[in-house]
Amino acid sequence: MDVEIQNSAGNLPALWLEQITHTGAEVGSHHVDLLLDQTGWSASVIPTLQRIYPSVPWFSLFSGTPEEPLLEQGPLLMRLDLQQWQHKAWLEDLIEHAGNDSRLLLLVSPQPFEDLSLTLQALSRMSVGGQPGLLRYYDPRVFPWLIADILNPQQRDAFLQVASYWSWLDRDARPQWRQGTCSADPQALDTPEPLELTDAQYEMFGCISDAQRLMTAQVINGLWISREQQFSQLYAWARKAGEEGYFGELEHYVAQQLTSVSGGSHSGRV
């Protein structure tokens, strides 16, 4: 089940914090687990995290992997106790400073922290045609499309079974929720094998990257109300171009599609 939270005004990141607290209480959990993507940050948050008292359990998904030399730029999982004001203040800080920067992916999970850590780390490993790679599902711009459109049902279940809820801020800074299948009395998690992705699935990740690049270039700026709608349309066109075997510049393909939907004229910047 997908749950979209509507809000007409106000501080949406603050609304997200309220929803996090409410959802945790609803499922009987006073803690939440947060994945923070540190890619591209000038300094790691680990030193600050280590100074918080009571201490915050944390784990780097790069620990013991080929990416370990980049640990300070890697995704961190932390468990925050919402009954501790220091933990809640840290969560508020992260939402305020990183929420709009597509760096936060949140879980409400009853799983033991160590089990959850190892499972989420394993889910970041993938293989395409026998070649290993990193699956950056912890990017909230990628996660919803991964779950809704790219993974097959068995692969999707591997993510849904670890949490009661997943949550993130979308491109319009609106809180989004995806219900998982993990109950309050969860079964022990088996560490999954690397996800075997088909060439077609891998190409869909390329479509996400292409759509995000075109959004940054503002090629259809102003033609859709929200940034999420813009991305959805660009992603659909990127997929369509691939399915049609189009090998030219994607910008030109998008220009053709814009001309088609606007009846011969458009105000995009292609």
Backbone as numpy.savetxt, mean C-alpha at the origin, in Angstrom:
# Nx Ny Nz CAx CAy CAz Cx Cy Cz
-14.52 -7.78 1.42 -15.36 -6.58 1.42 -14.49 -5.34 1.42
-14.79 -4.38 0.56 -14.11 -3.10 0.53 -14.99 -2.07 1.23
-14.37 -1.22 2.04 -15.10 -0.18 2.73 -14.47 1.16 2.37
-15.23 2.05 1.76 -14.72 3.38 1.43 -15.36 4.38 2.38
-14.54 5.16 3.04 -15.03 6.12 4.02 -15.21 7.47 3.33
-16.39 8.00 3.40 -16.68 9.28 2.78 -16.53 10.40 3.80
-15.96 11.52 3.37 -15.83 12.67 4.24 -15.79 13.92 3.37
-16.61 14.88 3.66 -16.71 16.04 2.80 -15.74 17.15 3.17
-15.29 17.18 4.39 -14.42 18.26 4.82 -13.63 17.80 6.02
-12.70 18.68 6.42 -11.95 18.37 7.63 -10.63 17.70 7.33
-9.96 17.34 8.41 -8.63 16.76 8.32 -8.76 15.25 8.16
-8.54 14.77 6.94 -8.73 13.35 6.68 -7.72 12.47 7.41
-6.42 12.84 7.50 -5.52 12.02 8.31 -5.97 11.89 9.76
-6.51 12.98 10.34 -7.03 12.91 11.70 -8.23 11.98 11.77
-9.06 12.01 10.72 -10.19 11.10 10.65 -9.70 9.66 10.62
-8.61 9.42 9.89 -8.06 8.06 9.82 -7.67 7.57 11.20
-7.03 8.42 11.99 -6.63 8.03 13.34 -7.85 7.67 14.19
-8.92 8.43 14.04 -10.16 8.12 14.76 -10.70 6.75 14.34
-10.67 6.49 13.04 -11.18 5.21 12.53 -10.31 4.04 13.00
-9.00 4.26 13.04 -8.08 3.22 13.52 -8.41 2.85 14.96
-8.59 3.85 15.79 -8.91 3.61 17.20 -10.24 2.88 17.33
-11.24 3.32 16.57 -12.57 2.71 16.63 -12.54 1.27 16.14
-11.84 1.02 15.04 -11.80 -0.33 14.47 -11.07 -1.29 15.40
-9.97 -0.82 16.01 -9.27 -1.66 16.97 -10.17 -2.07 18.12
-10.92 -1.10 18.65 -11.83 -1.39 19.76 -12.94 -2.35 19.32
-13.40 -2.19 18.08 -14.49 -3.02 17.56 -14.10 -4.49 17.49
-12.84 -4.76 17.14 -12.40 -6.16 17.03 -11.69 -6.63 18.30
-11.70 -5.80 19.34 -11.13 -6.20 20.62 -9.62 -6.15 20.68
-9.01 -5.25 19.89 -7.55 -5.14 19.88 -7.15 -3.73 20.29
-6.18 -3.62 21.20 -5.70 -2.29 21.59 -4.39 -1.94 20.89
-3.95 -2.80 19.97 -2.74 -2.49 19.21 -3.03 -2.51 17.71
-2.21 -1.81 16.96 -2.25 -1.86 15.49 -0.82 -2.07 15.01
-0.70 -2.62 13.81 0.61 -2.84 13.20 0.74 -1.91 12.00
1.86 -1.24 11.91 2.06 -0.23 10.88 3.30 -0.55 10.07
3.14 -0.58 8.75 4.27 -0.70 7.83 4.63 0.69 7.32
5.88 1.08 7.53 6.38 2.38 7.09 7.45 2.16 6.03
7.24 2.71 4.85 8.21 2.62 3.76 9.17 3.82 3.86
10.44 3.54 4.13 11.43 4.61 4.32 12.17 4.99 3.03
11.78 4.41 1.91 12.49 4.64 0.65 12.64 6.14 0.36
13.88 6.55 0.11 14.12 7.93 -0.29 14.20 8.94 0.83
14.00 8.51 2.08 14.11 9.45 3.19 15.57 9.76 3.48
15.84 10.98 3.90 17.22 11.39 4.17 17.77 10.75 5.43
16.91 10.36 6.36 17.35 9.74 7.61 16.33 8.69 8.04
16.84 7.60 8.61 15.97 6.52 9.08 15.25 6.94 10.36
14.05 6.39 10.56 13.31 6.66 11.80 13.73 5.72 12.92
14.60 4.74 12.62 14.94 3.73 13.63 15.50 4.34 14.91
16.45 5.30 14.86 16.94 5.88 16.11 15.83 6.50 16.96
14.91 7.20 16.34 13.78 7.78 17.09 12.89 6.69 17.64
12.63 5.68 16.85 11.79 4.56 17.28 12.38 3.87 18.50
13.69 3.74 18.54 14.36 3.06 19.65 14.32 3.86 20.94
14.04 5.16 20.85 13.99 6.00 22.05 12.61 6.05 22.69
11.60 5.52 22.02 10.24 5.59 22.55 10.10 4.64 23.74
9.47 5.13 24.80 9.19 4.31 25.99 7.73 4.51 26.40
7.02 3.42 26.67 7.40 2.01 26.57 7.83 1.64 25.16
8.74 0.67 25.07 9.36 0.34 23.80 8.34 -0.16 22.78
8.64 0.10 21.51 7.79 -0.31 20.39 8.43 -1.52 19.72
7.75 -2.67 19.68 8.29 -3.80 18.91 8.37 -3.41 17.43
9.51 -3.68 16.80 9.65 -3.34 15.38 10.52 -4.37 14.68
10.38 -4.41 13.36 11.10 -5.39 12.55 11.26 -4.82 11.15
12.46 -4.94 10.59 12.69 -4.51 9.21 12.45 -5.68 8.27
11.62 -5.47 7.25 11.37 -6.52 6.27 12.61 -6.84 5.44
13.64 -6.01 5.54 14.89 -6.28 4.82 15.87 -7.10 5.65
15.56 -7.38 6.91 16.48 -8.14 7.77 16.74 -9.52 7.18
18.02 -9.87 7.02 18.38 -11.19 6.54 18.06 -11.45 5.08
17.82 -10.40 4.30 17.50 -10.54 2.88 18.62 -9.91 2.04
18.60 -10.11 0.73 19.61 -9.45 -0.10 19.58 -7.93 0.00
18.45 -7.37 0.45 18.32 -5.91 0.56 18.80 -5.39 1.92
19.33 -6.25 2.79 19.71 -5.82 4.14 20.66 -4.62 4.17
21.61 -4.49 3.22 22.45 -3.28 3.23 21.65 -1.98 3.12
20.41 -2.08 2.63 19.55 -0.90 2.50 18.53 -0.83 3.63
18.82 -1.47 4.75 17.85 -1.59 5.84 17.31 -0.24 6.28
18.15 0.78 6.34 17.69 2.10 6.79 16.78 2.78 5.79
16.68 2.24 4.57 15.75 2.75 3.56 14.57 1.80 3.37
14.56 0.72 4.12 13.59 -0.34 3.90 12.32 -0.19 4.70
11.34 -1.06 4.44 10.06 -1.03 5.15 10.20 -1.54 6.58
9.62 -0.80 7.51 9.62 -1.18 8.92 8.21 -1.56 9.35
8.12 -2.66 10.09 6.86 -3.03 10.72 6.97 -2.71 12.20
5.98 -2.02 12.74 5.99 -1.70 14.17 4.61 -1.98 14.76
4.60 -2.43 16.01 3.34 -2.68 16.71 3.14 -1.59 17.75
2.05 -0.85 17.60 1.77 0.30 18.46 0.59 0.01 19.37
0.80 0.22 20.66 -0.24 0.00 21.66 -1.01 1.30 21.84
-2.26 1.32 21.41 -3.04 2.56 21.45 -3.45 2.95 22.86
-3.20 2.07 23.84 -3.45 2.44 25.24 -2.27 3.20 25.84
-1.16 3.23 25.12 0.02 3.99 25.57 0.05 5.31 24.80
-0.03 6.42 25.52 -0.12 7.71 24.83 1.12 7.99 23.98
2.28 7.46 24.44 3.50 7.67 23.66 3.41 6.99 22.29
2.82 5.79 22.25 2.66 5.07 20.99 1.65 5.78 20.09
0.57 6.23 20.71 -0.47 6.91 19.93 0.05 8.24 19.37
0.87 8.94 20.16 1.45 10.20 19.69 2.40 9.94 18.51
3.14 8.84 18.57 4.04 8.47 17.47 3.25 8.17 16.20
2.13 7.46 16.38 1.27 7.17 15.23 0.72 8.46 14.64
0.27 9.38 15.50 -0.21 10.68 15.01 0.87 11.40 14.22
2.09 11.38 14.75 3.23 12.02 14.09 3.47 11.44 12.71
3.46 10.12 12.62 3.71 9.46 11.34 2.61 9.77 10.33
1.36 9.75 10.79 0.26 10.06 9.88 0.37 11.50 9.38
0.73 12.42 10.28 0.83 13.83 9.90 1.96 14.06 8.89
3.11 13.41 9.10 4.29 13.71 8.30 4.52 12.74 7.14
3.90 11.56 7.19 4.13 10.58 6.13 2.85 10.09 5.47
1.70 10.44 6.05 0.44 9.94 5.53 0.14 10.36 4.11
0.47 11.60 3.78 0.20 12.10 2.43 1.33 11.79 1.45
2.33 11.05 1.93 3.51 10.76 1.11 3.55 9.30 0.67
2.41 8.62 0.77 2.27 7.22 0.32 3.33 6.33 0.96
3.41 6.37 2.29 4.42 5.57 3.00 3.83 4.65 4.06
2.54 4.73 4.33 1.96 4.01 5.46 0.92 3.00 5.01
1.06 1.78 5.53 0.07 0.72 5.32 -0.17 0.09 6.68
-1.42 0.06 7.11 -1.75 -0.34 8.47 -2.53 -1.65 8.49
-2.28 -2.45 9.53 -3.02 -3.69 9.75 -3.59 -3.70 11.15
-4.77 -4.26 11.29 -5.31 -4.64 12.59 -5.25 -6.16 12.60
-4.34 -6.72 13.40 -4.10 -8.16 13.36 -3.92 -8.72 14.76
-4.57 -9.86 15.06 -4.39 -10.51 16.36 -3.19 -11.45 16.38
-2.48 -11.58 15.27 -1.36 -12.51 15.20 -0.21 -12.06 16.10
0.52 -13.02 16.71 1.73 -12.65 17.46 2.68 -11.86 16.57
3.35 -10.88 17.16 4.16 -9.97 16.35 5.26 -10.69 15.59
5.94 -11.65 16.22 7.02 -12.34 15.53 6.50 -13.13 14.33
5.38 -13.82 14.52 4.80 -14.58 13.40 4.38 -13.65 12.27
3.75 -12.54 12.63 3.31 -11.57 11.62 4.51 -10.99 10.87
5.57 -10.67 11.61 6.77 -10.09 10.99 7.34 -11.01 9.92
7.51 -12.28 10.27 8.12 -13.22 9.33 7.21 -13.48 8.12
5.90 -13.48 8.36 4.97 -13.70 7.26 4.96 -12.52 6.30
4.91 -11.31 6.85 4.92 -10.11 5.99 6.24 -9.98 5.23
7.32 -10.39 5.87 8.60 -10.40 5.16 8.57 -11.39 4.00
8.04 -12.59 4.26 7.97 -13.61 3.20 7.09 -13.14 2.05
6.03 -12.39 2.35 5.13 -11.91 1.31 5.78 -10.84 0.43
6.91 -10.31 0.87 7.62 -9.32 0.06 8.58 -9.97 -0.94
8.62 -11.30 -0.94 9.48 -12.02 -1.88 8.65 -12.56 -3.04
9.11 -12.35 -4.25 8.38 -12.84 -5.41 9.36 -13.46 -6.39
8.81 -14.14 -7.38 9.62 -14.75 -8.43 8.86 -14.63 -9.74
9.56 -14.23 -10.79 8.98 -14.13 -12.13 9.88 -14.89 -13.09
9.36 -15.96 -13.65 10.17 -16.76 -14.57 11.41 -17.32 -13.92
11.32 -17.64 -12.61 12.46 -18.19 -11.89 13.42 -17.15 -11.36
13.19 -15.87 -11.66 14.06 -14.80 -11.19 13.46 -14.17 -9.93
14.22 -14.17 -8.81 13.69 -13.62 -7.56 13.62 -12.10 -7.60
12.73 -11.54 -6.80 12.60 -10.10 -6.74 11.87 -9.65 -5.49
11.75 -8.35 -5.33 11.10 -7.73 -4.18 9.71 -7.26 -4.58
8.70 -7.68 -3.82 7.32 -7.26 -4.05 6.99 -6.12 -3.09
6.89 -4.91 -3.62 6.70 -3.73 -2.77 5.21 -3.50 -2.48
4.58 -4.51 -1.91 3.15 -4.41 -1.59 2.90 -3.38 -0.52
3.91 -3.04 0.27 3.75 -2.11 1.39 3.60 -0.67 0.92
3.74 -0.42 -0.37 3.45 0.90 -0.94 1.92 1.01 -1.08
1.28 1.95 -0.36 -0.19 2.03 -0.41 -0.74 2.44 -1.77
0.12 2.88 -2.69 -0.33 3.13 -4.06 -0.44 1.83 -4.84
0.27 0.80 -4.37 0.30 -0.50 -5.04 -0.68 -1.48 -4.41
-0.77 -1.48 -3.07 -1.49 -2.52 -2.35 -2.93 -2.73 -2.82
-3.76 -1.68 -2.93 -5.16 -1.94 -3.32 -5.30 -2.57 -4.69
-4.43 -2.21 -5.63 -4.49 -2.78 -6.98 -3.94 -4.21 -6.99
-2.95 -4.45 -6.15 -2.42 -5.80 -6.00 -3.52 -6.76 -5.55
-4.27 -6.35 -4.53 -5.31 -7.20 -3.96 -6.51 -7.31 -4.89
-6.91 -6.20 -5.50 -8.15 -6.19 -6.28 -7.98 -6.70 -7.70
-6.77 -6.56 -8.27 -6.67 -6.74 -9.72 -5.55 -7.66 -10.19
-4.49 -7.80 -9.40 -3.29 -8.48 -9.90 -3.18 -9.92 -9.40
-3.36 -10.13 -8.12 -3.15 -11.47 -7.55 -4.31 -12.40 -7.88
-4.01 -13.69 -7.96 -5.08 -14.68 -8.09 -5.67 -14.93 -6.70
-6.82 -15.61 -6.59 -7.48 -15.78 -5.29 -6.59 -16.40 -4.22
-5.80 -17.39 -4.55 -4.94 -18.03 -3.56 -3.86 -17.06 -3.07
-3.27 -16.31 -3.98 -2.26 -15.32 -3.60 -2.88 -14.22 -2.75
-4.09 -13.80 -3.12 -4.78 -12.75 -2.37 -5.05 -13.22 -0.94
-5.46 -14.47 -0.79 -5.76 -15.00 0.54 -4.54 -14.96 1.46
-3.34 -15.10 0.89 -2.13 -15.06 1.71 -2.00 -13.73 2.43
-2.49 -12.64 1.82 -2.47 -11.33 2.46 -3.66 -11.14 3.40
-4.83 -11.57 2.97 -6.04 -11.32 3.76 -6.06 -12.12 5.06
-5.41 -13.29 5.08 -5.50 -14.14 6.26 -4.63 -13.67 7.43
-3.77 -12.68 7.20 -2.89 -12.24 8.28 -3.51 -11.11 9.11
-4.63 -10.54 8.66 -5.18 -9.37 9.33 -6.70 -9.40 9.38
-7.25 -8.75 10.39 -8.69 -8.52 10.42 -9.06 -7.38 9.48
-8.17 -6.39 9.40 -8.35 -5.26 8.47 -6.99 -4.77 7.99
-6.97 -4.32 6.75 -5.88 -3.53 6.19 -6.42 -2.12 5.96
-5.54 -1.13 6.07 -6.01 0.25 5.85 -4.87 1.12 5.32
-5.24 2.17 4.58 -4.27 3.09 3.99 -4.98 4.38 3.63
-4.20 5.40 3.30 -4.73 6.64 2.74 -4.55 6.59 1.24
-5.62 6.87 0.49 -5.51 6.82 -0.96 -4.88 8.11 -1.50
-4.85 8.27 -2.80 -4.18 9.41 -3.42 -4.86 10.74 -3.10
-6.08 10.69 -2.60 -6.78 11.90 -2.18 -6.76 12.06 -0.67
-5.86 11.29 0.00 -5.70 11.30 1.46 -6.96 10.85 2.18
-7.78 10.03 1.52 -8.98 9.49 2.16 -8.67 8.12 2.74
-9.11 7.85 3.97 -8.89 6.53 4.56 -9.66 5.46 3.80
-9.00 4.36 3.52 -9.62 3.21 2.87 -9.37 1.97 3.73
-10.32 1.05 3.70 -10.24 -0.16 4.51 -10.55 -1.38 3.67
-9.81 -2.45 3.92 -10.09 -3.73 3.29 -10.16 -4.78 4.39
-11.30 -5.46 4.50 -11.45 -6.46 5.55 -10.66 -7.71 5.21
-9.94 -8.23 6.20 -9.23 -9.48 6.05 -10.05 -10.64 6.58
-9.42 -11.79 6.67 -10.14 -13.00 7.09 -9.61 -13.56 8.41
-8.71 -12.83 9.07 -8.12 -13.31 10.32 -9.08 -13.06 11.48
-9.42 -14.10 12.21 -10.38 -13.99 13.32 -9.65 -13.58 14.59
-10.44 -13.30 15.62 -9.86 -12.90 16.90 -9.07 -14.03 17.55
-9.37 -15.28 17.16 -8.64 -16.45 17.66 -7.94 -17.10 16.47
-6.84 -16.50 16.01 -6.27 -16.90 14.72 -5.53 -18.23 14.76
-5.48 -18.87 13.61 -4.63 -20.04 13.44 -3.19 -19.59 13.24
-2.26 -20.48 13.58 -0.85 -20.16 13.37 -0.57 -19.95 11.89
0.28 -18.98 11.60 0.61 -18.67 10.21 1.75 -19.55 9.72
1.60 -20.03 8.50 2.70 -20.72 7.83 3.45 -19.69 6.98
4.78 -19.68 7.12 5.56 -18.75 6.31 5.44 -19.11 4.84
4.88 -18.22 4.03 4.63 -18.57 2.63 5.91 -18.60 1.79
5.86 -19.36 0.73 6.94 -19.35 -0.26 6.84 -18.05 -1.07
7.93 -17.66 -1.74 7.84 -16.48 -2.61 6.70 -16.61 -3.61
5.99 -15.51 -3.83 4.87 -15.53 -4.76 5.37 -15.72 -6.18
4.82 -16.71 -6.86 5.17 -16.96 -8.25 4.23 -16.13 -9.14
4.78 -15.09 -9.73 3.98 -14.22 -10.58 4.16 -14.59 -12.05
3.07 -14.53 -12.79 3.15 -14.76 -14.23 3.68 -13.50 -14.92
4.06 -13.65 -16.17 4.50 -12.48 -16.93 3.39 -11.43 -17.01
2.14 -11.91 -17.16 1.01 -10.98 -17.26 0.83 -10.20 -15.96
0.98 -10.88 -14.80 0.87 -10.19 -13.52 1.98 -9.16 -13.37
3.18 -9.54 -13.76 4.32 -8.63 -13.65 4.11 -7.39 -14.52
3.53 -7.58 -15.69 3.26 -6.45 -16.58 2.26 -5.48 -15.95
1.34 -6.00 -15.12 0.38 -5.12 -14.46 1.08 -4.17 -13.49
2.17 -4.64 -12.85 2.94 -3.74 -12.00 3.54 -2.61 -12.84
3.97 -2.96 -14.05 4.46 -1.93 -14.96 3.38 -0.92 -15.30
2.14 -1.39 -15.41 1.02 -0.48 -15.69 0.81 0.49 -14.54
0.98 0.00 -13.30 0.87 0.89 -12.13 1.94 1.97 -12.21
3.17 1.56 -12.50 4.28 2.53 -12.61 4.02 3.54 -13.73
3.54 3.05 -14.87 3.26 3.95 -15.99 2.17 4.95 -15.64
1.11 4.46 -15.00 0.00 5.35 -14.63 0.46 6.40 -13.63
1.29 5.98 -12.66 1.79 6.93 -11.67 2.68 7.98 -12.32
3.51 7.56 -13.28 4.39 8.50 -13.99 3.56 9.52 -14.77
2.51 9.05 -15.44 1.66 9.96 -16.20 0.89 10.90 -15.29
0.54 10.43 -14.10 -0.11 11.32 -13.13 0.82 12.44 -12.72
2.08 12.07 -12.46 3.08 13.07 -12.07 3.26 14.12 -13.16
3.17 13.68 -14.41 3.28 14.60 -15.55 1.99 15.37 -15.80
0.92 15.04 -15.05 -0.36 15.74 -15.13 -0.94 15.73 -16.53
-0.86 14.57 -17.20 -1.32 14.52 -18.59 -2.83 14.62 -18.71
-3.57 14.28 -17.66 -5.02 14.45 -17.73 -5.50 15.34 -16.58
-4.65 16.24 -16.16 -4.98 17.11 -15.05 -6.26 17.89 -15.31
-7.19 17.83 -14.35 -8.42 18.60 -14.45 -9.57 17.88 -15.12
-9.30 16.71 -15.72 -10.38 16.00 -16.42 -11.18 15.09 -15.50
-10.64 14.76 -14.34 -11.37 13.95 -13.37 -11.34 14.67 -12.04
-12.36 14.42 -11.24 -12.50 15.16 -9.99 -11.39 14.83 -9.01
-11.06 13.56 -8.86 -10.11 13.15 -7.83 -8.86 12.54 -8.44
-7.79 12.56 -7.66 -6.54 11.94 -8.10 -6.71 10.43 -8.24
-7.52 9.84 -7.38 -7.74 8.39 -7.46 -8.46 8.03 -8.76
-9.41 8.86 -9.17 -10.09 8.63 -10.45 -9.13 8.80 -11.62
-8.26 9.79 -11.54 -7.26 9.99 -12.59 -6.38 8.75 -12.72
-5.89 8.26 -11.58 -5.01 7.09 -11.62 -5.74 5.89 -12.19
-6.97 5.68 -11.75 -7.74 4.52 -12.22 -7.89 4.54 -13.73
-8.14 5.72 -14.31 -8.29 5.81 -15.76 -6.97 5.58 -16.48
-5.90 6.15 -15.96 -4.59 5.97 -16.58 -4.13 4.51 -16.50
-4.41 3.87 -15.37 -4.07 2.45 -15.21 -4.84 1.61 -16.22
-6.13 1.91 -16.38 -6.95 1.16 -17.34 -6.42 1.34 -18.76
-6.01 2.55 -19.11 -5.46 2.79 -20.45 -4.11 2.10 -20.64
-3.29 2.10 -19.59 -1.99 1.41 -19.69 -2.20 -0.08 -19.92
-3.17 -0.67 -19.21 -3.47 -2.09 -19.42 -4.02 -2.34 -20.82
-4.90 -1.45 -21.25 -5.49 -1.60 -22.58 -4.42 -1.53 -23.67
-3.47 -0.61 -23.51 -2.39 -0.48 -24.49 -1.59 -1.78 -24.57
-1.32 -2.38 -23.41 -0.59 -3.64 -23.40 -1.36 -4.76 -24.05
-2.66 -4.83 -23.75 -3.50 -5.89 -24.32 -3.62 -5.76 -25.83
-3.55 -4.52 -26.33 -3.65 -4.29 -27.77 -2.30 -4.40 -28.48
-1.24 -4.66 -27.69 0.09 -4.78 -28.29 0.67 -3.47 -28.76
0.28 -2.37 -28.12 0.79 -1.05 -28.51 2.23 -0.89 -28.04
3.13 -0.51 -28.93 4.55 -0.40 -28.59 5.08 1.03 -28.69
4.23 1.99 -28.95 4.68 3.37 -29.04 4.77 4.02 -27.67
4.95 5.34 -27.66 4.98 6.09 -26.41 3.59 6.07 -25.79
3.54 5.72 -24.51 2.25 5.62 -23.84 1.54 6.97 -23.81
2.31 8.05 -23.74 1.72 9.39 -23.76 0.88 9.60 -25.02
1.37 9.11 -26.15 0.62 9.26 -27.41 -0.65 8.42 -27.38
-0.55 7.23 -26.79 -1.74 6.38 -26.69 -2.80 7.05 -25.82
-2.37 7.62 -24.70 -3.31 8.32 -23.82 -3.94 9.50 -24.54
-3.15 10.21 -25.34 -3.70 11.34 -26.11 -4.81 10.88 -27.04
-4.61 9.71 -27.67 -5.65 9.16 -28.54 -6.92 8.84 -27.76
-6.73 8.25 -26.57 -7.89 7.90 -25.75 -8.62 9.15 -25.27
-7.85 10.18 -24.91 -8.46 11.44 -24.47 -9.28 12.07 -25.60
-8.73 12.03 -26.81 -9.46 12.57 -27.96 -10.75 11.81 -28.17
-10.69 10.50 -27.98 -11.87 9.66 -28.17 -12.96 9.98 -27.16
-12.58 10.12 -25.88 -13.60 10.33 -24.85 -14.10 11.77 -24.81
-13.30 12.71 -25.37 -13.71 14.12 -25.32 -14.30 14.60 -26.63
-14.49 13.68 -27.58 -15.12 14.04 -28.84 -14.25 14.85 -29.76
-12.92 14.68 -29.64 -12.03 15.33 -30.60 -11.18 16.44 -30.04
-11.44 16.84 -28.78 -10.59 17.87 -28.18 -10.44 17.57 -26.71
-9.30 17.97 -26.16 -9.08 17.78 -24.73 -8.09 18.81 -24.24
-8.02 18.97 -22.92 -7.13 19.97 -22.33 -5.98 19.34 -21.59
-5.73 18.06 -21.85 -4.60 17.41 -21.20 -3.29 17.99 -21.67
-2.19 17.54 -21.03 -0.88 18.11 -21.31 0.00 17.13 -22.06
-0.57 16.14 -22.77 0.24 15.18 -23.50 0.92 15.87 -24.67
